[in-house]
Amino acid sequence: MVVNKAEAVIGRVVLVLVLILTLLPLAGMLSGALQPADRIPDGFSWPSDPQWGNFAVAFRTAHVWQLLGSSTLIILGVVPLSLLLSTLAGYALGNLRIRGGGFVFALLLLGLTIPFEAIIIPIYYEITAMGLLNTQWAIILPLIGLYMPFSILWMRAHFAGVPTELSEAARIDGAGIFQEIRRIQLPLAMPALSALAILLFLWTWNQFLLPLVLVDDPDKRTMAGALGAFQGQYLNQLPLLFAGALIIMLPTIVIYAVFQRQFIKALLQGAVKG
């Protein structure tokens, strides 16, 4: 795309403004977290004596190690299985063009329109009936189901854009469906799978409502879900609350910073195909 100098300057100015607006809340939280624990932060002001020990106190009292273990277990249960199921279903809908695929596609679109909060009560009773309340499975299983409509449509869009000649050539050479998926389709789908994995990780890590409703023990929730208990404990000590929130946010920022190239590559790939 060719742009003139004025458009390039305006684009950079807009990007700088967006960057400032994005970083300003984080800077405000950091300045608040460094205030003395018994003081209420008054706007954005850098403290003369930063209390870095607030992060150590928040790390210890929020049981961050236990929460890291619980969140890792939940993510390892949600993300790989969601990727596997959505890849197979997306391949069937986008490449095999199975009978009834249009109806399934319409149901998946309908699933995207249902608000998450509208089905939290039925999920609660279903998990209770299964005897999984207050366990990590009470978070893993509903999240896999809730992520399926978006994940399958994401992978279907990728497989629908792969030339059918590749599949035909593989069949002529004697490859079965699973051999074709493993040797041809999966290598081509790595950008889409990487971006989907990042999205699923971020959504699972930041899941707040579901762990709060289905798990009573804060140490068995996700990091974000445990923030509710931490908030109730330190409601009058906002610096500690800010420090705890920053600790919880740090892994998501690191993951996105490390894998941002794959994420942007997948989004650009989808934009070009569209």
HELIX and SHEET records of a PDB file:
HELIX    1   1 LYS A    5  ALA A   33  1                                  29    
HELIX    2   2 GLY A   53  THR A   61  1                                   9    
HELIX    3   3 VAL A   64  TYR A   91  1                                  28    
HELIX    4   4 ALA A   92  LEU A   96  3                                   5    
HELIX    5   5 GLY A  101  THR A  113  1                                  13    
HELIX    6   6 PHE A  116  ILE A  119  5                                   4    
HELIX    7   7 ILE A  120  ALA A  129  1                                  10    
HELIX    8   8 TRP A  137  ALA A  160  1                                  24    
HELIX    9   9 THR A  164  ILE A  172  1                                   9    
HELIX   10  10 ILE A  177  GLU A  180  1                                   4    
HELIX   11  11 ILE A  181  GLN A  185  3                                   5    
HELIX   12  12 LEU A  186  TRP A  205  1                                  20    
HELIX   13  13 LEU A  209  LEU A  214  1                                   6    
HELIX   14  14 PRO A  218  LYS A  220  5                                   3    
HELIX   15  15 MET A  223  GLN A  233  1                                  11    
HELIX   16  16 LEU A  238  VAL A  258  1                                  21    
HELIX   17  17 GLN A  260  LYS A  273  1                                  14    
END                                                                             
